[in-house]
Amino acid sequence: MSRTLYVRDPDALRRFSVTVIALAILWPMMQLAQFDVFALFEVSNLKVFGNFLIQFFPPNLQSSFLALVLKATVETLAMATAGIALAMLMAVPLGLIITYSLSISRIGPASGHRIARLGRYLARMLMLLLRGIPEIVWALLLVRVFGLGPIAGVLAIAITYGGMLAKVYSEILETENTLPARALLMLGSGRINAFLYGLLPGASQELASYTIYRWECAVRASVVMGFVGAGGLGQLMDQSMKMLNGGEVSTILIVFLLLVLLADYISLIIRRQLA
């Protein structure tokens, strides 16, 4: 008779301990958030939810309303694209400043140069300020300054995403092979040339990929910021919801879904071209 050997998993106890600790942390957090899973399946709540969904059908397909939706869609795309363009204008110099592998003082005896360290520290603090405040908060503040309209959304995306892009740009450049850039710096090259010819060729695909991803996120964020008066599909949806017009809301949701799918398809094509 052949015997079956059962080998004990050496990591079983560790996995079990991690699971127990995770559940012990998650459960009180769910209680503090007042999230009751069982309440979702109560008959009364399901009935209310069903009646709520019925209000969204049929979608409003009137030509006059579709014209408004088309205008808001173009406004949303323009807001996201302009915001990302301005964010890149802020992110590129910030990313270069805080990238330590491009520091000229790194190759010489004065590796702890106080001015260079102070510059990087101030740039990091600025980057933290930009990305530390959500874009919806910036939009709320900027709407008070510039009034209702897409300019507040553009600036909110530019400010927050500028900090995000700068942080990730610097991390990408730091993880690339820095030997070519360092060699150029040792030969007397400036930071810009060391970046263009030493780091950018190897990091360009990853930099472009992350920028495209952030543009996708900006499309979604521009819709959310419309609820605070920043224009686009979000503002149109907010108006329809206040008027309790479920058909209009349904149409806007369908258009928004198609817009996200379009953004994802465009980013896929660009990634394939860069591959």
C-alpha positions in Angstrom: 0.0 0.0 0.0 1.3 3.4 -0.9 1.2 6.1 1.7 0.2 9.6 1.0 2.5 12.1 2.6 0.9 15.2 4.0 3.5 18.1 4.2 2.5 20.8 6.7 2.6 24.3 5.3 5.4 26.1 7.1 3.6 29.5 6.6 0.2 28.3 7.7 0.5 29.8 11.2 1.8 33.1 9.9 -1.1 33.3 7.4 -3.6 32.5 10.1 -2.2 35.1 12.4 -2.2 37.8 9.7 -5.8 36.9 8.9 -6.9 37.1 12.5 -5.1 40.4 13.0 -6.7 41.8 9.8 -10.2 40.8 10.9 -9.6 42.2 14.4 -8.7 45.6 12.9 -11.4 45.5 10.2 -14.3 44.7 12.4 -14.1 47.7 14.7 -13.4 50.0 11.7 -16.6 48.8 10.1 -18.5 49.5 13.4 -17.0 53.0 13.6 -18.1 53.6 10.0 -21.6 52.4 10.9 -21.5 49.9 8.0 -24.0 47.1 8.5 -23.7 44.4 5.8 -26.9 42.7 6.8 -28.9 45.9 6.4 -28.3 45.8 2.7 -30.4 42.6 2.4 -33.4 43.6 4.4 -36.7 43.4 2.6 -37.7 47.0 3.2 -34.3 48.3 2.1 -34.4 46.2 -1.1 -37.9 47.5 -1.9 -36.8 51.1 -1.5 -33.7 50.4 -3.6 -35.8 48.8 -6.3 -38.2 51.8 -6.4 -35.2 54.1 -6.6 -33.8 52.3 -9.7 -37.2 52.4 -11.4 -37.0 56.2 -11.5 -34.0 56.0 -13.8 -35.9 54.4 -16.7 -36.4 55.1 -19.4 -33.4 57.4 -20.2 -34.1 60.9 -21.6 -33.3 60.8 -25.3 -34.8 64.1 -26.3 -32.6 66.0 -28.8 -32.5 69.2 -26.8 -31.2 67.4 -23.7 -28.8 65.3 -25.7 -27.3 68.6 -27.1 -26.7 69.7 -23.5 -25.1 66.4 -22.6 -22.8 66.6 -25.6 -21.7 70.1 -24.7 -21.1 69.0 -21.1 -19.1 65.9 -22.3 -16.8 68.1 -24.4 -16.4 70.4 -21.5 -15.5 67.5 -19.2 -12.9 66.2 -21.7 -11.4 69.7 -22.2 -11.3 70.2 -18.4 -9.4 67.0 -17.8 -7.0 67.5 -20.7 -6.2 71.1 -19.8 -5.8 70.2 -16.2 -3.3 67.4 -16.9 -1.3 69.7 -19.3 -1.0 72.3 -16.6 -0.1 69.6 -14.1 2.7 68.4 -16.3 4.1 72.0 -16.5 4.4 71.9 -12.7 5.4 68.3 -12.3 8.3 68.2 -14.7 10.5 70.9 -12.9 9.4 69.7 -9.5 10.3 66.1 -10.4 13.7 67.1 -11.7 14.5 69.1 -8.6 13.7 66.3 -6.1 15.4 63.6 -8.2 18.6 63.0 -6.3 20.2 61.0 -9.1 20.3 64.3 -11.1 22.0 66.3 -8.4 25.4 67.6 -9.5 26.5 67.8 -5.9 26.1 64.0 -5.7 29.2 63.3 -7.8 31.5 65.7 -6.1 33.0 66.1 -2.7 30.2 68.5 -1.7 27.5 65.8 -1.7 25.8 67.4 1.3 25.6 70.9 -0.2 23.2 72.8 1.9 21.7 74.9 -0.9 20.9 71.8 -3.0 19.5 70.0 0.1 17.4 73.1 1.0 16.1 73.3 -2.6 15.1 69.7 -2.7 13.4 70.0 0.8 11.4 73.1 -0.3 10.4 71.3 -3.5 9.2 68.2 -1.6 7.2 70.4 0.8 5.5 72.1 -2.2 4.8 68.8 -3.8 3.3 67.5 -0.5 1.1 70.6 -0.3 -0.1 70.2 -3.9 -1.0 66.5 -3.7 -2.0 66.4 0.0 -5.3 68.3 -0.5 -7.8 66.5 -2.7 -8.9 68.1 -6.0 -12.5 68.3 -4.8 -11.4 70.6 -1.9 -9.4 72.8 -4.3 -12.4 73.0 -6.5 -14.6 74.1 -3.6 -12.1 76.9 -2.8 -11.5 77.9 -6.4 -15.3 78.1 -7.2 -15.5 80.8 -4.6 -12.7 82.7 -6.3 -13.5 82.3 -10.0 -17.2 81.5 -9.8 -19.1 78.6 -11.4 -17.5 77.1 -14.5 -14.8 74.8 -15.7 -11.8 77.1 -14.8 -12.1 76.0 -11.2 -12.0 72.3 -12.2 -9.0 72.8 -14.5 -7.0 74.5 -11.8 -8.1 72.0 -9.1 -6.9 69.1 -11.3 -3.7 70.9 -12.2 -2.8 71.6 -8.6 -3.5 68.2 -7.1 -2.2 66.1 -10.1 0.8 68.3 -10.4 2.0 67.1 -7.0 1.1 63.5 -7.8 2.9 63.5 -11.1 6.0 65.1 -9.6 6.2 62.5 -6.9 5.8 59.5 -9.3 8.1 61.1 -12.0 10.9 61.4 -9.4 10.4 57.8 -8.2 10.4 56.5 -11.8 13.6 58.4 -12.5 15.2 57.2 -9.3 14.5 53.6 -10.1 15.9 53.7 -13.6 19.5 53.0 -14.4 21.3 56.2 -13.2 24.7 55.3 -14.4 24.4 57.1 -17.8 23.1 60.3 -16.1 25.8 60.2 -13.5 28.5 59.7 -16.2 27.2 62.7 -18.1 27.3 64.8 -14.9 30.9 63.7 -14.2 31.8 64.8 -17.7 30.5 68.3 -17.0 27.0 68.0 -18.4 24.1 70.0 -16.8 21.1 68.5 -15.1 18.8 69.0 -18.2 21.1 67.2 -20.6 21.7 64.4 -18.1 18.0 64.0 -17.9 17.3 64.2 -21.6 20.1 61.8 -22.7 20.8 59.8 -19.5 17.4 59.0 -17.9 14.6 59.9 -20.3 15.3 57.3 -23.0 14.9 54.4 -20.5 12.0 55.9 -18.5 10.0 57.5 -21.3 7.5 54.6 -21.6 6.8 54.3 -17.9 6.5 58.1 -17.6 4.0 58.3 -20.5 2.0 55.3 -19.2 1.5 56.9 -15.8 0.7 60.3 -17.3 -2.0 58.7 -19.5 -3.4 56.9 -16.4 -3.6 60.2 -14.6 -5.5 61.6 -17.5 -8.0 58.8 -17.2 -8.4 59.7 -13.5 -8.8 63.4 -14.4 -11.7 62.5 -16.6 -13.4 60.8 -13.7 -12.4 63.6 -11.2 -13.8 66.3 -13.5 -17.2 64.7 -13.3 -17.1 64.6 -9.6 -16.0 68.2 -9.3 -19.0 69.2 -11.4 -21.1 68.7 -8.3 -19.5 71.7 -6.7 -20.1 73.9 -9.7 -17.0 73.3 -11.7 -18.9 72.6 -14.9 -19.1 69.5 -17.1 -21.2 66.4 -16.8 -21.1 66.5 -13.0 -22.8 69.9 -12.8 -25.5 68.8 -15.3 -26.1 65.7 -13.3 -26.4 67.7 -10.1 -29.0 69.9 -11.7 -31.0 66.9 -12.9 -30.8 65.2 -9.5 -32.1 68.3 -7.7 -35.0 68.3 -10.1 -35.6 64.6 -9.4 -35.4 63.8 -13.1 -34.2 60.2 -13.1 -34.4 59.9 -16.9 -31.8 62.7 -17.4 -29.6 61.2 -14.7 -29.7 57.8 -16.4 -28.7 59.4 -19.7 -25.8 61.2 -18.1 -24.6 58.0 -16.4 -24.7 56.1 -19.7 -22.7 58.9 -21.4 -20.2 59.0 -18.6 -19.7 55.2 -18.8 -19.1 55.5 -22.5 -16.7 58.4 -21.9 -14.7 56.3 -19.4 -14.6 53.4 -21.9 -13.4 55.8 -24.6 -10.6 57.2 -22.3 -9.5 53.6 -21.5 -9.5 52.7 -25.2 -7.4 55.8 -26.1 -4.9 55.1 -23.4 -4.6 51.5 -24.5 -3.8 52.6 -28.1 -1.2 55.1 -26.8 0.4 52.4 -24.6 0.6 50.0 -27.5 2.3 52.7 -29.6 4.8 53.4 -26.9 5.5 49.7 -26.3 
